[in-house]
Amino acid sequence: MPFAVFVLGLAVFAQGTSEFMLSGLVSDIADDLNVSIPAAGLLTSGFAVGMVIGAPLMALWSRKWPRRRALLIFLGVFVAVHVIGAVTPSYGVLLATRVAGALANAGFWAVALVAAVGMVAPEARARATSVVVGGVTVACVAGVPGGALLGEQWGWRSAFWAVAVLSLPAVLAIARTIPDERTGAGEVSAREELRVLRGAPLLLTLVTMALVQGATFCAFSYVEPLVTHVTGLGALWVPAVLALFGVGSFVGVTVAGRIADVRPDVLVVAGMASLALGWAVLAVAAGSPVAAIVLVCVQGMLAFGTGTVLISRVFRLAVKAPTLAGAFATAAFNVGGAAGPWAGGLAIGAGFGFRSPVWVSAGSMVLALVTFGVLLLVVRRRDRAAGNRSDAEAERVSSGIRGREAAGGEV
């Protein structure tokens, strides 16, 4: 695996830390800037929306840039807005920096995924994808708890400074290791790429991705009240449980990256079925500390492992969309990341209790299984139709040969 792929994973780690760290800093930000906690919570929503919108827009905007230049520009903007966020006394400016940071993050993700798979052989693409996605899981293990600890010790602004400083080694490493080649946009127009991305198999894969990630972040976002109010563990256990989720996620992407290219569809179906069952079991058994802790770790492993295989599937289906494939995969990932917590919050707000987001996650996985089942049927019918056309063409050629032979002509 080229060292440059691991450099991209490092940059994604810093950006993933920024994306998720506000969950432990909301109260401090609200107090410092004299805004309500819901207003502070909009900083997370603004980042998610910026990721969803920014992924395709930034990919289109930068599609003719060399990869190294695009990555450095996006990461440079990301660092700059975190410095601004760390010093501003204005809530409005902080919100603007979160949206701008999300746009830069989305553009970086889109180019990084394309660059990673472009630097390795076809049989290693899933592993390269897992290294990049693994940066997010390491952020869950170390970055998010670390950001919360910094915020507790030195205030929420220190976490923003830490993200900016952590990104600097990635800037230097990208400048030295990433090939300064174009993404292939010169050979394929944006219209042709969009035409590829409108195919039913790819769209169904993206919907499946969004449902899987929605289920993941629906449950993950409400682990704290589940652990403290249902499981009965103290607040000190929450960082440990979140870290275990991250450990499971890291194991999942690592294993998936090594085996995803063997039988990807079987892995996806098995992973999603296990996730649906696991979320349902967690919802029922959340009152048991042992069951809750073990299941949180296992579900993190299954969720990110399955997500890695789905991202690899997007790139296999979108070979002729070299720029926008990563952008649409990033957007689908973040649609789930935004919709899942929203759906879980609705369930809690309706009075169904802190187990309800986990039930929502189980339901989302059932929908993902149905969607992927439809996808497999579409692919099977398409392949059967293509086979019938090939057989018909072969029969026409064979008939022509037999006719010439009967007429005494040359074959």
C-alpha positions as CSV (number, residue, x, y, z in Angstrom):
1,M,0.0,0.0,0.0
2,P,1.6,3.4,-1.0
3,F,2.5,5.6,1.9
4,A,0.5,8.4,0.2
5,V,-2.7,6.5,0.9
6,F,-1.9,6.5,4.7
7,V,-1.3,10.3,4.4
8,L,-4.8,10.7,3.1
9,G,-6.1,8.7,6.1
10,L,-4.2,11.0,8.4
11,A,-5.9,14.1,6.9
12,V,-9.3,12.4,7.1
13,F,-8.6,11.6,10.8
14,A,-8.2,15.4,11.5
15,Q,-11.3,16.3,9.5
16,G,-13.3,13.5,11.1
17,T,-12.3,14.7,14.5
18,S,-13.7,18.2,13.6
19,E,-16.9,16.7,12.3
20,F,-17.8,14.8,15.4
21,M,-16.0,16.6,18.3
22,L,-18.8,19.2,18.8
23,S,-21.0,16.5,20.5
24,G,-18.9,17.0,23.6
25,L,-18.5,20.8,23.3
26,V,-22.0,22.1,22.8
27,S,-22.7,23.3,26.3
28,D,-19.4,25.2,26.5
29,I,-19.9,26.9,23.2
30,A,-23.4,27.9,24.1
31,D,-22.2,29.4,27.4
32,D,-19.2,31.2,25.9
33,L,-21.1,32.7,22.9
34,N,-24.4,33.4,24.8
35,V,-26.6,31.3,22.6
36,S,-29.0,28.4,23.4
37,I,-27.9,24.8,23.3
38,P,-30.1,24.1,20.2
39,A,-28.4,27.0,18.5
40,A,-25.0,25.5,19.3
41,G,-26.3,22.2,18.1
42,L,-26.9,23.8,14.7
43,L,-23.2,24.0,14.3
44,T,-23.2,20.2,13.8
45,S,-26.2,20.3,11.4
46,G,-24.5,23.1,9.4
47,F,-21.4,20.9,9.0
48,A,-23.5,17.9,7.8
49,V,-25.5,20.0,5.3
50,G,-22.3,21.5,4.0
51,M,-20.9,18.0,3.5
52,V,-23.9,16.8,1.6
53,I,-24.1,19.9,-0.7
54,G,-20.4,20.4,-1.0
55,A,-19.3,17.0,-2.1
56,P,-20.7,17.1,-5.7
57,L,-20.2,20.9,-6.0
58,M,-16.6,20.9,-4.9
59,A,-15.8,17.9,-7.0
60,L,-17.3,19.6,-10.1
61,W,-15.5,22.8,-9.3
62,S,-12.1,21.2,-9.0
63,R,-12.5,18.4,-11.5
64,K,-9.8,19.7,-13.8
65,W,-7.3,20.4,-11.1
66,P,-4.4,18.1,-10.5
67,R,-5.1,16.0,-7.4
68,R,-2.3,17.3,-5.3
69,R,-3.4,20.9,-5.9
70,A,-7.0,20.1,-5.1
71,L,-6.1,18.3,-1.9
72,L,-3.8,21.1,-0.7
73,I,-6.4,23.8,-1.4
74,F,-9.2,22.0,0.4
75,L,-7.0,21.1,3.4
76,G,-5.6,24.7,3.5
77,V,-9.1,26.1,3.6
78,F,-10.0,23.6,6.3
79,V,-7.1,24.7,8.5
80,A,-7.8,28.4,8.0
81,V,-11.5,28.2,9.0
82,H,-10.6,26.3,12.1
83,V,-8.1,29.1,13.1
84,I,-10.9,31.6,12.5
85,G,-13.3,29.5,14.5
86,A,-10.9,29.3,17.4
87,V,-10.6,33.1,17.8
88,T,-14.0,34.5,16.8
89,P,-16.3,35.9,19.4
90,S,-19.2,35.7,17.0
91,Y,-21.7,32.8,16.8
92,G,-22.5,33.8,13.2
93,V,-18.9,33.7,12.1
94,L,-18.4,30.3,13.8
95,L,-21.4,28.9,12.0
96,A,-20.1,30.2,8.7
97,T,-16.7,28.6,9.4
98,R,-18.4,25.3,10.1
99,V,-20.2,25.4,6.7
100,A,-17.0,26.5,4.9
101,G,-15.0,23.8,6.7
102,A,-17.6,21.2,5.6
103,L,-17.4,22.3,2.0
104,A,-13.6,22.0,2.1
105,N,-13.9,18.6,3.9
106,A,-16.4,17.4,1.3
107,G,-14.1,18.4,-1.6
108,F,-11.1,16.8,0.1
109,W,-13.0,13.5,0.7
110,A,-14.2,13.4,-2.9
111,V,-10.7,13.8,-4.3
112,A,-9.0,11.7,-1.7
113,L,-11.2,8.6,-2.4
114,V,-10.5,8.9,-6.1
115,A,-6.7,9.5,-5.5
116,A,-6.5,6.5,-3.2
117,V,-8.0,4.0,-5.5
118,G,-6.1,5.5,-8.4
119,M,-2.7,4.8,-6.8
120,V,-3.3,1.0,-6.3
121,A,-4.0,-2.0,-8.4
122,P,-7.7,-2.9,-9.0
123,E,-7.5,-5.8,-6.6
124,A,-6.3,-3.5,-3.8
125,R,-8.9,-0.7,-4.2
126,A,-11.1,-1.9,-1.3
127,R,-8.1,-1.9,1.0
128,A,-7.1,1.6,-0.1
129,T,-10.7,2.8,0.5
130,S,-10.6,1.2,4.0
131,V,-7.4,3.2,4.9
132,V,-9.1,6.5,4.0
133,V,-12.3,5.6,5.7
134,G,-10.3,4.3,8.6
135,G,-9.3,7.9,9.4
136,V,-12.9,8.5,10.5
137,T,-12.9,5.5,12.8
138,V,-9.6,6.5,14.4
139,A,-11.2,9.9,15.0
140,C,-14.0,8.1,16.9
141,V,-11.5,6.2,19.0
142,A,-9.1,9.0,19.8
143,G,-10.0,12.3,18.2
144,V,-13.5,12.8,19.6
145,P,-12.7,11.8,23.2
146,G,-9.5,13.9,22.9
147,G,-11.4,16.9,21.7
148,A,-13.9,16.5,24.6
149,L,-10.9,16.3,27.1
150,L,-9.3,19.4,25.6
151,G,-12.5,21.3,25.8
152,E,-13.0,20.3,29.5
153,Q,-9.4,21.3,30.4
154,W,-8.8,24.4,28.3
155,G,-12.1,25.4,26.7
156,W,-13.7,24.5,23.5
157,R,-11.5,26.8,21.4
158,S,-8.5,24.5,22.2
159,A,-10.1,21.7,20.3
160,F,-10.4,23.9,17.2
161,W,-6.7,24.8,17.6
162,A,-5.8,21.1,17.9
163,V,-7.6,20.2,14.7
164,A,-5.7,23.0,12.8
165,V,-2.4,21.9,14.2
166,L,-3.1,18.2,13.6
167,S,-3.8,19.0,9.9
168,L,-0.4,20.6,9.3
169,P,1.6,17.4,9.0
170,A,-0.9,16.1,6.5
171,V,-0.5,19.3,4.4
172,L,3.3,18.8,4.3
173,A,3.0,15.0,3.6
174,I,0.5,15.5,0.8
175,A,2.7,18.1,-0.9
176,R,5.6,15.5,-0.9
177,T,3.8,12.3,-1.6
178,I,0.6,12.7,-3.7
179,P,1.2,12.5,-7.5
180,D,0.3,15.8,-9.2
181,E,-1.8,14.3,-11.9
182,R,-5.3,15.1,-13.1
183,T,-8.3,13.0,-12.1
184,G,-9.2,12.0,-15.6
185,A,-11.7,14.8,-16.0
186,G,-10.0,15.8,-19.3
187,E,-11.2,12.6,-21.0
188,V,-14.7,12.5,-19.5
189,S,-17.1,15.5,-19.5
190,A,-19.2,16.4,-16.4
191,R,-22.3,15.6,-18.4
192,E,-21.0,12.1,-19.2
193,E,-20.1,11.5,-15.5
194,L,-23.6,12.5,-14.4
195,R,-25.1,10.2,-17.0
196,V,-23.1,7.3,-15.5
197,L,-24.3,8.3,-12.0
198,R,-27.9,8.1,-13.0
199,G,-27.8,4.4,-13.5
200,A,-30.2,2.4,-11.4
201,P,-27.6,0.1,-9.8
202,L,-25.4,3.0,-8.7
203,L,-28.4,5.0,-7.4
204,L,-29.6,2.0,-5.4
205,T,-26.1,1.5,-4.0
206,L,-26.0,5.1,-2.8
207,V,-29.5,4.8,-1.2
208,T,-28.3,1.7,0.6
209,M,-25.2,3.5,1.8
210,A,-27.3,6.4,3.1
211,L,-29.6,4.0,5.0
212,V,-26.7,2.1,6.5
213,Q,-25.0,5.3,7.7
214,G,-28.3,6.7,8.9
215,A,-28.8,3.6,11.1
216,T,-25.2,3.9,12.4
217,F,-25.4,7.6,13.3
218,C,-28.9,7.4,14.6
219,A,-27.8,5.0,17.3
220,F,-24.3,6.5,17.8
221,S,-25.7,10.0,18.4
222,Y,-27.8,8.8,21.4
223,V,-25.4,6.4,23.0
224,E,-24.9,8.8,25.9
225,P,-28.5,8.8,27.1
226,L,-28.8,5.1,26.4
227,V,-25.8,4.2,28.5
228,T,-26.7,6.5,31.4
229,H,-30.5,6.2,31.5
230,V,-31.2,2.7,30.2
231,T,-28.0,0.7,30.9
232,G,-27.5,2.5,34.2
233,L,-23.8,3.2,33.8
234,G,-22.3,6.4,35.1
235,A,-21.3,9.3,32.9
236,L,-17.7,8.4,33.2
237,W,-18.4,5.3,31.1
238,V,-19.6,7.3,28.1
239,P,-16.2,8.1,26.6
240,A,-15.1,4.5,27.1
241,V,-18.2,3.2,25.3
242,L,-17.7,5.7,22.4
243,A,-14.1,4.6,22.2
244,L,-15.2,1.0,22.0
245,F,-17.5,1.9,19.1
246,G,-14.5,3.5,17.4
247,V,-12.3,0.4,18.0
248,G,-15.0,-1.8,16.5
249,S,-15.3,0.6,13.5
250,F,-11.5,0.5,12.9
251,V,-11.4,-3.3,13.0
252,G,-14.4,-3.4,10.6
253,V,-12.8,-1.2,8.0
254,T,-9.5,-2.9,8.3
255,V,-11.0,-6.4,7.8
256,A,-13.4,-5.3,5.1
257,G,-10.5,-3.7,3.2
258,R,-8.7,-7.0,3.0
259,I,-11.6,-9.2,2.0
260,A,-14.1,-6.9,0.3
261,D,-12.9,-7.6,-3.3
262,V,-13.5,-11.4,-2.9
263,R,-17.3,-11.6,-2.7
264,P,-18.5,-8.1,-2.0
265,D,-22.3,-8.6,-2.5
266,V,-22.3,-11.6,0.0
267,L,-20.4,-9.4,2.5
268,V,-22.9,-6.6,2.2
269,V,-25.9,-8.8,2.6
270,A,-24.4,-10.6,5.6
271,G,-23.3,-7.4,7.2
272,M,-26.6,-5.6,6.8
273,A,-28.6,-8.6,8.1
274,S,-26.3,-8.8,11.1
275,L,-26.6,-5.1,11.7
276,A,-30.4,-5.3,11.6
277,L,-30.4,-8.1,14.1
278,G,-27.7,-6.5,16.3
279,W,-29.6,-3.2,16.6
280,A,-32.8,-5.0,17.5
281,V,-30.9,-7.1,20.2
282,L,-29.3,-3.9,21.6
283,A,-32.7,-2.2,21.9
284,V,-34.0,-5.2,23.9
285,A,-30.9,-5.9,25.9
286,A,-29.7,-2.3,26.6
287,G,-30.5,-2.7,30.3
288,S,-27.6,-5.1,30.6
289,P,-24.2,-3.4,30.9
290,V,-22.2,-6.3,29.4
291,A,-24.6,-6.8,26.5
292,A,-24.7,-3.0,25.7
293,I,-20.9,-2.7,25.8
294,V,-20.3,-5.7,23.6
295,L,-23.0,-4.9,21.1
296,V,-21.8,-1.3,20.7
297,C,-18.4,-2.5,19.7
298,V,-19.7,-5.2,17.4
299,Q,-22.2,-2.9,15.7
300,G,-19.4,-0.3,15.0
301,M,-17.4,-3.1,13.4
302,L,-20.2,-4.3,11.2
303,A,-21.4,-0.8,10.3
304,F,-18.1,0.6,9.1
305,G,-17.1,-2.7,7.5
306,T,-20.3,-2.8,5.5
307,G,-19.9,0.9,4.6
308,T,-16.4,0.3,3.3
309,V,-17.6,-2.5,0.9
310,L,-20.4,-0.2,-0.3
311,I,-18.0,2.6,-1.1
312,S,-15.8,0.2,-3.1
313,R,-18.9,-0.9,-5.0
314,V,-19.6,2.7,-6.0
315,F,-16.2,3.0,-7.5
316,R,-16.6,-0.3,-9.4
317,L,-19.9,0.8,-10.8
318,A,-18.7,4.4,-11.6
319,V,-15.4,3.7,-13.4
320,K,-16.5,6.1,-16.1
321,A,-17.2,8.9,-13.5
322,P,-13.7,9.3,-12.1
323,T,-14.4,12.7,-10.5
324,L,-17.9,12.5,-9.2
325,A,-17.9,8.9,-7.9
326,G,-16.2,9.9,-4.7
327,A,-18.3,13.0,-4.3
328,F,-21.6,11.0,-4.5
329,A,-20.3,8.4,-2.1
330,T,-19.4,11.2,0.3
331,A,-22.8,12.8,-0.1
332,A,-24.6,9.5,0.5
333,F,-22.5,8.9,3.6
334,N,-23.4,12.3,5.0
335,V,-27.1,12.2,4.1
336,G,-27.2,9.2,6.4
337,G,-25.1,11.1,9.0
338,A,-27.6,14.0,9.0
339,A,-30.9,12.0,8.6
340,G,-30.2,9.3,11.2
341,P,-29.8,11.6,14.3
342,W,-32.8,13.6,13.1
343,A,-35.0,10.5,13.0
344,G,-33.7,9.3,16.3
345,G,-34.5,12.7,17.9
346,L,-38.0,12.5,16.5
347,A,-38.5,9.1,18.1
348,I,-37.3,10.4,21.5
349,G,-39.3,13.6,21.2
350,A,-42.4,11.5,20.5
351,G,-42.0,9.9,23.9
352,F,-40.7,6.5,22.9
353,G,-37.7,6.6,25.2
354,F,-34.0,6.3,24.7
355,R,-34.2,2.8,23.3
356,S,-36.2,4.1,20.3
357,P,-33.3,5.4,18.2
358,V,-31.9,1.9,18.3
359,W,-35.2,0.6,17.0
360,V,-35.1,3.2,14.3
361,S,-31.6,1.9,13.4
362,A,-32.9,-1.6,13.1
363,G,-35.8,-0.4,10.9
364,S,-33.4,1.5,8.7
365,M,-31.3,-1.6,8.2
366,V,-34.4,-3.6,7.1
367,L,-35.0,-0.9,4.5
368,A,-31.4,-1.1,3.4
369,L,-31.7,-4.9,3.0
370,V,-34.8,-4.4,0.8
371,T,-33.1,-1.7,-1.3
372,F,-30.1,-3.9,-1.8
373,G,-32.3,-6.8,-2.7
374,V,-34.0,-4.7,-5.4
375,L,-30.5,-3.7,-6.6
376,L,-29.5,-7.3,-7.0
377,L,-32.7,-8.1,-9.0
378,V,-32.0,-5.1,-11.3
379,V,-28.5,-6.2,-11.9
380,R,-29.6,-9.8,-12.5
381,R,-32.2,-8.8,-15.1
382,R,-29.8,-6.5,-16.8
383,D,-27.2,-9.2,-17.0
384,R,-29.8,-11.7,-18.3
385,A,-30.9,-9.2,-21.0
386,A,-27.3,-8.6,-22.0
387,G,-26.8,-12.4,-22.2
388,N,-29.9,-12.8,-24.3
389,R,-28.7,-10.1,-26.7
390,S,-25.2,-11.7,-27.0
391,D,-26.8,-15.1,-27.7
392,A,-29.1,-13.6,-30.3
393,E,-26.1,-11.9,-32.0
394,A,-24.1,-15.1,-31.9
395,E,-27.1,-17.0,-33.5
396,R,-27.3,-14.4,-36.3
397,V,-23.6,-14.7,-37.0
398,S,-23.9,-18.5,-37.0
399,S,-26.9,-18.5,-39.3
400,G,-25.1,-16.3,-41.7
401,I,-22.1,-18.6,-41.8
402,R,-24.4,-21.7,-42.3
403,G,-26.2,-19.8,-45.1
404,R,-23.0,-19.0,-46.9
405,E,-21.8,-22.6,-46.5
406,A,-25.1,-24.0,-48.0
407,A,-24.7,-21.6,-51.0
408,G,-21.1,-22.8,-51.5
409,G,-19.6,-19.5,-50.6
410,E,-16.5,-18.9,-48.6
411,V,-16.7,-18.7,-44.9
